[in-house]
Amino acid sequence: MSFKSEWTSEMTSLAAESCGAEVNPVDFIQLQQYMEYSSMRVKDVVKEFNAGGKLVQHKSGDHVDRTGFSLFLKSYLEADNLPTELCQHLFQYFQDSELCKGKPRDDYVCLKAMSCYFSVLEEGKPRDKLEFTFKLYDKDGNGYLDKSEVDAIITQMMRAADYLGWEVTELRPVLEDTMTAIDADSSGTVTQQEWILGGMNNVPLQVLLGLKIAEQDSQHTWRMKNFTKPTYCCVCDGMLMGLRKQGLCCSVCKYTVHSRCANKSTAPCVRTHVKSKAEIGVPAHDWIRTESDSSKCDFCQKKIKTLAGKRCAWCHLIRHDECAVQGSSECDCGPLRDHILPPWCISPLLKEDEGYSSCGESVLMNMTSEGTQLHITPPPQTHPLLVFVNPKSGGKQGERVMRKLQYLLNPRQVFNLNNGGPSPGLHFFRNVQQYRVLVCGGDGTVGWILDAIDKADLPVCPPVAVLPLGTGNDLARCLRWGGGYEGSDLSDILKEVEGGVGLPMDRWSVQVIPDNPEEEGDPVPYEIINNYFSIGVDASIAHRFHALREKNPQKFNSRAKNKLYYFELATSETISASCKKLSDCLSIECCGVPLDLSSLDLQGVAVLNIPSMHGGSNLWGESRKDEAESDTNVPEVITDHDTLKSSSQDLSDKRLEVVGLEGALEMGQIYSGLKSMGRRLAQTAHLTIRTLKALPMQIDGEPWMQPPSTIHISHKNQANMLMAAPVKSSGFFHHK
């Protein structure tokens, strides 16, 4: 069952139990989870209510009607099946907002109120979120929460926690203690200031409300977790009991606690940087209390009892509590030392130091909690890893990958692309001479990072490796990183990155010039081609797939499902043949040499930069090494059929391959191996395509419908990529 359909079925019944048409804690948590799944921004959806927008007919002055509000929610949250009760509660809330006074009719709400509300939740500022929740819970609006309102909060929190999968057996007393602690002056009521201050310092409440507290050095990053084996609390030593999410676990150091123990004096999380210049370059173990699971102490070689051992956060050695202070205190960062930026290599950069910058969002995101910029001094003879993770790639598989990498590396090396994109990470590593980049996401994410590296004008261009989390992952396949991550040990994958070999990869500029500039068409998704460009049958399938996914994103949450949908669409395309007689609708010139397509019955044309398309199809086909041309001075264009038979593909040769496709059936035959290749048409250093009617096109898997136009494709530059070493077919995730 999909994530959003689960919300629909269960949260509808929960919301129905709530009193009145108002936003309650269950609605609030439900809304946040929808927003976490969505990739939309408020400012982009609000534009649709302006002149020329899709929702302008639902706007009257500064207000929108009930239908427009519903369409706004569906577009913003990327869900067609929102619970009716949630929509009603939100609509009623905005009707009662102070900003909505003077609305033209009773069935309208203020667009400004909607925009402000969702913008605050979107940015995720804990203080603002706590202020909003206080106003939601203060039913009578008198400025404080009395006992009845606090009891109602606890009841609603219990319902929400039960939905979220928490073990709620002992949760009510924990919440009661939480509310008592928040009432700092013991007056029996909770003021807004008490609520905000208490919430900022109360771990269970933060996790339950989904608050993203600003990360500080040595501060745990908590999440609720289900433990599949007996696990003990690192504070009280008691077992974490229950069948569902039994306790809190730190994503960075794996420190585990009961919910009731989270506010007690816990051991600090790992340090991520040093405080003074005297500590720079001084390697030392960072010991964290851990479940030893009968492991042997690396110092005395004796078994360690449960919770009687400590693990170094960097080299992952395990010792008895008493043995941790013995032996060498120097840490070598273990098997992953080539990748890790240990804390003694990250230090504050003072204003008098060279390279200090006083402004910029990228700089701010690489500061300590005290507002000091951080500077990297890498360990000698290492290649620190800069990691970018798209947490929504692979059905949100990226979230799990991000947590694992934060555990294996320094969290300051791992950047969530939802928080400011690639710029903060590239700025942080800007002055590092030898480092690598690991992109965790699909082909689109890789293209995003390559563009960012281009625009950053870095003094050193780092080599880029890929951990494939997307649907097609064609570029990852060509670079031997596989067709998709399936949960294997990330330590093994990081060792593969260490052994990767640098490879320059061609990148191509694409310019689309409509014949009639006034004729409205879909926006061209990219100006650069990293993988491929195509017109016709395959782009038609991709365009229909894209439209379905936009309408019902919850149905496209796994690679297996996506391939099934592609197969269904390819089958219907085979029957309809919507792009038949394509040669009558376009002309192609390769470096000024026209291609003769008149004798070919084509339904598609693909322009290839890499030997993979459609999630693993090699449309150009293989060429034996003894057949491949050995002359390095190859011509700019090859159109001779016999010569093309022995021409091989090369990611670095500054040439594109042009292939003709006879239809969707042929595409399936090539993918399955029943046919070795499509129709080889040309190899060229420059390409011009002219179309006579509107045709479906795609660049790197992003489709659109293009009116008659002229398309110019020319070489842009080369990206520095990392290719994995060859592995046996039984490798851990190197599969089609």
C-alpha positions in Angstrom: 0.0 0.0 0.0 1.4 3.5 -0.9 2.3 6.0 1.7 -0.4 8.5 0.8 -3.2 5.9 0.5 -2.3 4.7 4.0 -2.7 8.3 5.2 -6.0 8.6 3.4 -7.6 5.5 4.9 -6.3 5.8 8.5 -6.2 9.6 8.9 -9.7 10.1 7.5 -11.2 8.1 10.4 -8.9 9.9 12.9 -9.8 13.4 11.6 -13.5 12.4 11.7 -13.2 11.8 15.5 -12.0 15.4 16.0 -14.4 18.0 17.4 -15.6 20.6 14.9 -14.2 21.8 11.6 -10.8 23.0 12.9 -7.2 22.1 12.7 -6.1 19.8 15.5 -2.8 18.1 16.3 -3.6 15.0 14.2 -4.3 17.3 11.2 -1.1 19.2 11.8 1.1 16.1 11.9 -0.7 14.7 8.9 -0.2 17.9 7.0 3.5 18.0 7.8 4.0 14.5 6.5 2.3 15.3 3.2 4.5 18.4 2.9 7.6 16.3 3.6 6.7 14.0 0.7 5.9 16.9 -1.7 8.5 18.7 -3.7 6.4 21.8 -4.4 6.9 25.3 -3.0 4.2 27.6 -1.9 5.4 30.5 -4.0 5.2 28.4 -7.2 1.6 27.2 -6.6 0.4 30.6 -5.6 1.5 31.9 -9.0 -1.3 29.8 -10.5 -3.9 32.2 -9.0 -2.3 35.1 -11.0 -3.2 36.2 -14.5 -2.5 33.3 -16.9 -2.4 30.7 -14.2 -4.5 27.5 -14.1 -6.4 28.6 -11.0 -7.1 32.3 -11.7 -10.8 31.7 -12.2 -11.0 30.7 -8.5 -9.6 34.0 -7.2 -11.7 37.1 -6.3 -9.5 40.0 -5.2 -7.2 38.6 -2.5 -9.4 35.6 -1.8 -9.9 32.2 -3.3 -13.0 30.0 -3.3 -13.5 26.5 -1.7 -12.8 24.7 -5.0 -9.6 26.8 -5.6 -8.5 26.0 -2.1 -8.9 22.3 -2.7 -7.0 22.5 -6.0 -4.3 24.4 -4.2 -3.9 21.7 -1.6 -3.9 18.9 -4.2 -1.2 20.7 -6.3 0.9 21.8 -3.3 0.8 18.4 -1.6 1.0 16.5 -4.9 -2.0 14.3 -3.9 -5.3 13.8 -5.5 -6.9 11.8 -2.7 -6.6 14.1 0.3 -8.9 13.2 3.3 -12.1 15.3 3.0 -12.0 16.1 6.7 -8.5 17.5 6.5 -9.4 19.8 3.7 -12.5 21.0 5.6 -10.6 21.6 8.8 -7.9 23.7 7.0 -10.5 25.7 5.0 -12.4 26.5 8.2 -9.2 27.5 9.9 -8.3 30.0 7.2 -11.9 31.3 7.2 -11.5 32.2 10.9 -8.1 33.7 10.4 -7.7 37.4 11.2 -6.3 37.9 7.7 -9.6 36.7 6.2 -11.8 39.4 7.6 -13.7 41.2 4.9 -13.8 38.2 2.6 -16.3 38.7 -0.3 -18.4 35.7 0.5 -18.6 33.0 3.2 -17.1 30.3 0.9 -13.8 32.2 0.4 -10.5 32.3 2.2 -7.6 34.7 2.1 -4.7 33.8 -0.2 -2.3 35.7 1.9 -3.2 33.7 5.0 -2.7 30.4 3.1 0.6 31.6 1.7 2.0 32.7 5.1 0.9 29.6 6.9 2.3 27.0 4.5 5.5 29.1 4.0 6.3 28.9 7.7 5.7 25.1 7.8 7.7 24.7 4.6 10.8 26.4 6.0 10.5 24.3 9.1 11.6 26.9 11.7 10.9 25.3 15.1 10.0 28.5 16.9 7.5 29.5 14.2 6.0 26.0 14.2 5.6 26.0 17.9 4.0 29.4 17.8 1.5 28.0 15.2 0.7 24.9 17.2 0.1 27.0 20.3 -2.5 29.0 18.4 -4.1 25.8 17.1 -4.4 24.4 20.6 -5.5 27.6 22.3 -9.1 27.1 21.4 -10.6 30.1 23.2 -7.7 32.4 22.1 -7.1 33.8 25.6 -3.3 33.5 25.3 -2.7 30.4 27.4 -3.5 26.7 27.6 -5.6 25.7 30.6 -6.0 22.2 32.0 -8.8 21.1 29.6 -6.8 22.3 26.6 -3.7 20.5 27.8 -5.7 17.3 28.3 -7.1 17.7 24.8 -3.5 18.1 23.4 -2.4 14.9 25.2 -5.4 13.0 23.8 -4.7 14.2 20.3 -1.0 13.5 20.6 -1.8 9.9 21.7 -3.9 9.5 18.6 -1.2 10.9 16.3 1.5 8.8 18.0 -0.6 5.7 17.6 -0.9 6.4 13.9 2.8 7.1 13.5 3.6 3.7 14.9 4.9 4.8 18.3 4.7 2.3 21.2 2.0 4.3 23.2 1.7 2.0 26.3 3.8 4.4 28.4 3.4 7.5 26.3 0.5 9.2 28.2 2.6 9.7 31.5 5.5 10.9 29.4 3.3 13.5 27.7 1.8 14.5 31.1 5.3 14.9 32.5 6.2 16.9 29.4 3.3 19.3 29.9 4.1 19.7 33.6 7.7 20.5 32.8 6.6 23.1 30.2 4.6 24.9 32.8 7.8 26.5 34.2 6.1 28.7 36.9 3.7 25.8 38.0 0.7 28.2 37.5 -1.5 25.4 36.1 -1.6 27.1 32.7 0.9 27.3 29.8 1.7 30.6 28.2 2.9 30.9 24.6 6.4 31.7 25.8 6.5 28.7 28.1 5.2 26.5 25.2 7.9 27.7 22.8 10.8 27.5 25.3 9.6 24.1 26.6 9.1 22.7 23.1 12.6 23.8 22.0 14.0 21.7 24.9 11.7 18.7 24.9 12.8 15.8 22.7 9.6 13.7 22.5 7.5 16.7 21.7 10.0 17.8 19.0 9.9 14.4 17.3 6.2 14.1 17.6 5.6 17.5 16.0 8.2 16.8 13.3 10.3 19.8 14.4 13.7 20.1 12.7 15.7 21.7 15.5 18.8 23.5 14.3 21.7 21.0 14.4 24.4 21.8 16.9 27.7 20.1 17.5 27.4 17.1 19.8 23.6 17.3 19.8 21.7 14.1 18.9 19.4 14.0 15.9 16.5 11.9 17.1 14.0 9.8 15.3 11.5 7.1 16.3 12.7 3.6 15.4 11.4 0.1 15.4 14.0 -2.3 16.8 13.9 -5.9 15.5 16.1 -7.4 18.3 16.3 -6.8 22.1 17.6 -3.2 22.6 18.4 -1.3 25.7 18.2 2.3 26.7 21.6 4.0 27.1 20.2 6.2 29.9 18.4 3.8 32.3 19.7 0.5 30.9 16.1 -0.8 30.7 15.0 -2.8 27.6 13.0 -0.9 24.9 9.7 -2.8 25.1 6.8 -3.0 22.6 5.9 -4.3 19.2 6.2 -1.1 17.2 8.5 2.0 17.4 9.8 1.4 20.9 12.2 4.3 21.4 14.3 7.1 20.0 17.5 6.6 18.1 20.1 9.2 17.1 20.6 9.1 13.3 24.3 10.1 13.7 25.7 8.0 16.5 22.9 5.3 17.0 22.5 6.2 20.7 19.1 4.8 21.8 16.8 5.9 24.6 13.2 5.4 25.9 10.9 8.3 25.0 10.6 9.0 28.8 14.4 9.1 29.1 15.1 11.5 26.2 14.9 14.6 28.3 17.3 13.3 30.9 21.0 13.7 31.0 22.1 11.8 27.9 25.7 11.4 26.7 26.6 13.9 23.9 26.6 13.0 20.3 29.8 12.9 18.3 31.7 16.2 17.8 31.8 17.2 14.2 34.6 19.9 14.5 37.1 21.1 17.0 36.8 24.3 18.9 40.3 25.7 18.7 43.4 25.8 16.5 45.3 23.8 19.1 43.1 20.8 18.4 43.6 20.8 14.6 45.3 17.7 13.3 45.3 15.9 16.7 43.5 12.6 16.1 41.6 11.1 19.0 38.9 8.5 19.5 35.3 9.7 20.1 33.8 7.0 22.3 30.0 6.5 22.1 28.1 4.0 24.4 26.8 1.2 22.2 25.1 -2.1 22.0 28.1 -4.5 21.8 26.1 -7.6 20.9 28.7 -9.9 22.5 31.5 -8.4 20.4 35.1 -8.8 21.4 37.1 -5.8 22.9 39.8 -4.8 20.4 42.1 -4.1 23.4 41.8 -7.1 25.7 40.1 -9.5 23.2 37.4 -10.5 25.8 33.7 -10.4 25.1 31.8 -7.3 26.0 28.5 -7.6 27.9 25.4 -5.6 26.7 25.8 -1.9 27.3 29.3 -2.4 28.8 31.2 -1.2 25.8 32.0 1.8 23.7 32.5 2.3 20.0 34.7 4.9 18.3 32.6 7.1 16.0 35.4 7.3 13.4 37.3 4.0 13.3 34.4 1.9 14.8 36.7 0.0 17.2 34.8 -1.4 20.2 36.2 -1.6 23.7 35.1 -2.2 27.2 34.2 0.9 29.2 37.4 0.5 31.2 39.5 -0.4 28.2 38.5 2.8 26.3 40.8 4.8 28.4 43.7 2.4 27.9 45.8 1.8 24.8 46.5 4.4 22.2 44.2 7.4 22.1 45.1 8.1 18.5 42.4 7.3 16.0 43.2 6.4 12.4 39.6 6.6 11.2 39.6 2.9 10.2 38.9 1.3 6.8 37.1 4.5 5.5 39.9 6.9 6.4 40.4 8.0 2.8 36.8 9.3 2.8 36.3 10.7 6.3 36.7 14.3 7.4 37.3 13.7 11.2 36.5 16.6 13.6 40.1 17.5 14.1 40.3 18.5 10.4 37.3 21.0 10.6 37.9 24.1 12.6 36.5 27.6 13.1 37.6 30.2 10.6 38.2 33.5 12.4 37.6 37.0 10.9 41.3 37.7 10.7 41.9 34.4 8.8 42.3 34.5 5.0 39.2 33.3 3.2 36.7 34.5 5.7 33.4 35.5 4.1 30.8 37.7 5.9 27.7 36.9 3.9 25.9 34.3 1.7 23.5 31.5 2.4 26.0 28.9 1.5 28.4 30.3 4.1 25.7 30.4 6.8 24.9 26.7 6.4 28.6 25.8 7.1 28.8 27.6 10.4 28.9 26.4 14.0 25.9 27.0 16.3 27.8 30.1 17.6 27.9 31.6 14.1 31.5 30.9 13.3 32.5 29.7 9.8 34.2 26.4 9.5 37.4 25.6 7.6 38.6 22.2 6.3 42.2 21.0 6.7 42.1 17.5 5.2 44.2 14.7 6.6 47.4 14.2 4.5 47.1 11.7 1.6 43.3 11.4 1.8 40.5 12.3 -0.6 37.5 13.4 1.6 34.1 12.6 0.3 31.5 15.3 -0.3 28.1 13.6 -0.3 24.9 15.0 -1.8 21.7 13.1 -1.1 18.3 13.5 -2.7 16.1 12.2 0.2 13.1 11.7 -2.1 14.8 9.6 -4.7 13.9 5.9 -4.9 10.6 6.1 -3.1 12.3 8.1 -0.3 15.0 5.5 -0.1 17.4 8.5 0.0 16.4 9.2 3.6 17.7 5.9 4.8 20.9 6.3 2.8 21.4 9.7 4.2 21.2 8.4 7.8 23.6 5.6 7.1 26.2 7.9 5.5 25.9 10.4 8.4 26.8 7.4 10.7 29.7 6.2 8.6 31.2 9.7 7.8 31.2 13.1 9.5 27.6 14.4 9.2 29.1 17.7 8.0 30.2 15.9 4.8 26.6 14.7 4.0 24.3 17.3 2.5 20.6 17.0 2.1 19.7 18.6 -1.3 16.3 19.7 0.1 18.2 22.1 2.3 19.7 24.7 0.0 20.7 22.4 -2.9 24.4 21.7 -3.8 25.8 25.2 -3.1 26.5 24.8 0.6 28.5 21.7 0.1 30.5 23.0 -2.8 31.3 26.2 -0.9 32.4 24.2 2.2 34.8 22.1 0.1 35.8 24.9 -2.2 39.4 25.1 -1.1 40.0 21.4 -0.6 42.6 20.3 -3.3 41.8 16.5 -3.5 38.3 15.4 -2.8 35.6 13.3 -4.5 31.8 13.8 -4.8 29.2 11.1 -4.3 25.7 11.8 -5.7 23.0 9.7 -4.1 20.0 10.0 -6.4 18.7 9.5 -10.0 20.1 10.7 -13.3 18.3 14.0 -12.8 20.0 14.6 -9.5 23.4 13.8 -11.1 22.7 16.4 -13.8 21.8 19.0 -11.1 25.1 18.5 -9.4 27.1 18.6 -12.6 25.4 21.9 -13.5 26.1 23.3 -10.0 29.8 22.3 -10.3 30.0 24.2 -13.6 28.4 27.3 -12.2 30.5 27.3 -9.0 33.7 27.9 -11.0 35.7 25.8 -8.6 39.5 25.9 -8.5 39.5 22.1 -8.5 36.9 20.1 -10.4 36.2 17.0 -8.3 35.4 13.6 -9.8 31.8 12.5 -9.3 30.6 9.0 -8.4 27.0 7.9 -8.3 24.9 5.9 -5.8 21.8 5.2 -8.0 18.5 5.8 -6.3 16.3 6.8 -9.3 14.2 4.9 -11.8 16.3 4.6 -14.9 19.8 5.3 -13.6 21.3 5.1 -17.1 24.4 7.1 -16.3 25.1 5.1 -13.2 24.9 1.9 -15.3 27.4 3.2 -17.8 29.8 4.2 -15.0 29.4 0.7 -13.5 27.7 1.9 -10.3 24.7 -0.3 -11.2 21.0 0.0 -11.9 19.8 0.7 -8.4 20.8 0.6 -4.8 19.2 -2.4 -3.1 20.2 -1.9 0.5 23.7 -3.4 0.4 26.4 -2.4 2.9 27.4 1.2 2.2 30.9 0.6 3.6 31.5 -1.7 0.6 30.2 0.9 -1.8 32.4 3.6 -0.3 35.4 1.3 -0.8 34.4 1.0 -4.5 34.3 4.8 -4.7 37.8 4.8 -3.3 39.0 2.5 -6.1 37.1 4.4 -8.9 39.0 5.7 -11.9 38.6 9.2 -13.3 36.8 9.6 -16.7 36.0 12.7 -18.6 32.4 12.7 -19.9 31.1 14.8 -22.7 28.2 17.2 -22.0 26.2 18.8 -24.8 24.4 22.1 -25.2 20.9 22.0 -26.7 19.1 25.0 -28.2 15.4 24.7 -29.2 14.1 27.5 -31.5 10.4 27.3 -32.2 9.3 28.2 -35.8 6.6 30.3 -34.3 7.7 32.0 -31.1 4.1 32.8 -30.2 3.0 29.1 -30.4 2.7 27.9 -26.8 4.4 24.6 -25.9 5.7 22.9 -22.9 8.9 24.3 -21.3 12.1 22.6 -22.4 13.3 20.8 -19.3 17.1 21.2 -19.7 19.6 23.2 -21.7 22.3 20.5 -21.3 22.3 16.8 -22.4 24.3 14.4 -20.2 22.7 11.1 -21.3 20.5 11.3 -24.4 18.0 13.3 -26.4 15.1 11.7 -28.4 12.1 12.4 -30.5 9.2 10.1 -31.2 8.0 6.8 -29.8 10.1 6.6 -26.7 9.5 10.3 -25.8 5.8 9.7 -26.3 5.8 6.8 -23.8 7.9 8.9 -21.4 5.5 11.9 -21.8 2.5 9.8 -20.9 4.3 8.2 -18.0 5.3 11.6 -16.7 1.7 12.9 -17.0 0.4 9.9 -15.0 3.0 10.3 -12.3 2.2 14.0 -12.0 -1.4 13.2 -11.5 -0.9 10.3 -9.0 2.6 10.4 -7.6 1.7 8.0 -4.8 1.4 5.2 -7.3 4.9 5.6 -8.6 6.9 4.8 -5.4 9.2 1.9 -6.5 11.3 1.0 -9.5 9.4 -2.3 -10.0 6.0 -0.4 -10.2 7.5 2.2 -12.5 8.8 -0.4 -14.9 5.4 -2.1 -15.0 3.7 1.2 -15.9 6.3 1.7 -18.6 5.6 -1.7 -20.0 1.8 -1.0 -20.1 2.3 2.3 -21.9 4.8 0.7 -24.3 2.2 -1.9 -25.1 -0.5 0.7 -25.9 2.0 2.7 -27.9 2.7 -0.4 -30.0 -1.0 -0.6 -30.9 -1.6 3.1 -31.5 1.8 3.9 -33.3 1.3 7.6 -32.6 4.7 8.5 -34.2 4.6 6.5 -37.4 6.2 7.9 -40.5 8.4 10.1 -38.4 10.8 10.7 -41.4 8.0 12.8 -43.0 7.9 15.1 -40.0 11.6 16.0 -39.5 15.0 16.4 -41.1 18.5 15.8 -39.6 21.8 17.4 -40.4 25.1 16.1 -38.9 27.8 18.8 -39.2 25.9 20.1 -42.2 25.5 16.7 -43.9 21.8 15.8 -44.3 20.7 12.2 -43.4 18.6 10.4 -45.9 15.7 8.9 -43.9 13.3 8.5 -46.8 13.8 4.7 -47.1 13.4 4.1 -43.4 10.2 3.4 -41.6 11.0 5.1 -38.3 8.9 6.0 -35.3 11.7 7.5 -33.2 15.2 9.0 -33.3 17.6 8.8 -30.3 20.7 10.9 -29.9 23.1 9.2 -27.5 25.9 10.4 -25.3 26.1 7.3 -23.2 25.5 3.6 -24.0 22.4 3.2 -21.9 18.8 4.4 -22.3 15.3 3.3 -21.0 16.8 1.8 -17.8 19.5 -0.4 -19.4 19.0 -0.6 -23.2 22.1 -0.2 -25.4 20.5 1.2 -28.6 23.8 1.6 -30.4 24.8 -1.9 -29.6 28.2 -3.4 -28.9 31.3 -3.2 -31.2 34.1 -5.7 -30.8 37.4 -4.2 -29.8 39.1 -5.4 -33.0 36.3 -3.8 -35.0 36.5 -0.5 -33.2 38.4 2.3 -35.0 41.9 2.7 -33.7 42.6 6.0 -35.4 42.4 8.9 -32.9 41.9 11.4 -35.8 38.3 10.3 -36.5 36.2 12.6 -38.7 33.6 15.0 -37.2 30.8 13.0 -38.8 30.3 9.4 -40.0 27.3 8.4 -42.0 28.6 5.5 -44.1 26.6 2.4 -43.1 29.6 0.0 -43.3 31.8 2.3 -41.3 29.2 2.7 -38.6 29.0 -1.1 -38.2 32.4 -1.1 -36.5 32.1 2.3 -34.7 32.0 2.1 -30.9 30.7 4.5 -28.4 33.0 6.6 -26.1 31.8 8.9 -23.4 34.9 11.1 -24.0 35.2 11.3 -27.8 33.2 14.6 -28.3 30.8 12.8 -30.6 27.1 11.8 -30.4 25.5 8.6 -31.8 22.3 8.9 -33.8 20.0 5.8 -33.8 16.7 5.2 -35.6 13.9 3.2 -33.8 11.2 1.3 -35.7 8.7 1.3 -32.8 8.0 0.4 -29.2 8.2 -3.3 -30.0 11.8 -2.9 -31.2 12.7 -1.0 -28.0 11.4 -3.9 -26.0 13.4 -6.4 -28.1 16.6 -4.4 -27.5 16.0 -4.1 -23.8 15.3 -7.9 -23.4 18.3 -8.8 -25.6 16.2 -10.3 -28.5 17.7 -7.6 -30.8 21.2 -6.3 -30.5 20.7 -2.6 -31.6 18.6 0.0 -33.3 19.4 1.4 -36.8 22.7 3.2 -36.7 22.4 6.5 -38.6 25.4 8.6 -37.7 28.2 9.6 -35.4 28.6 13.4 -35.3 30.2 16.3 -33.4 27.2 18.6 -34.1 23.6 18.0 -34.9 20.7 20.1 -36.3 17.1 18.7 -36.3 14.1 20.5 -37.9 10.6 19.3 -37.1 7.4 20.1 -39.2 4.8 19.4 -36.5 4.4 19.1 -32.7 6.3 16.0 -31.5 7.1 14.5 -28.1 10.7 14.9 -27.1 12.8 14.1 -24.0 16.2 15.1 -22.6 17.7 12.7 -20.0 14.3 11.2 -19.2 12.4 14.5 -18.9 9.8 14.7 -21.7 7.8 17.5 -23.2 5.7 18.2 -26.3 7.4 20.6 -28.7 5.8 22.6 -31.5 7.6 22.8 -34.9 11.1 24.0 -34.2 14.8 23.8 -35.0 17.1 22.0 -32.5 20.8 22.6 -32.4 23.1 20.2 -30.3 26.7 21.1 -29.8 29.6 20.1 -27.5 29.6 22.1 -24.2 32.4 20.7 -22.0 33.5 17.5 -20.2 32.6 16.5 -16.6 35.0 14.7 -14.4 33.3 11.4 -13.5 34.4 8.4 -11.5 34.0 4.9 -13.0 33.8 1.9 -10.8 36.3 -1.0 -11.4 34.9 -3.9 -13.4 33.1 -6.5 -11.2 31.7 -9.9 -11.7 28.0 -10.2 -12.7 27.3 -11.5 -9.2 28.4 -8.2 -7.6 26.3 -6.8 -4.8 24.1 -4.4 -6.8 25.4 -4.3 -10.3 22.3 -5.5 -12.1 20.2 -4.2 -15.0 
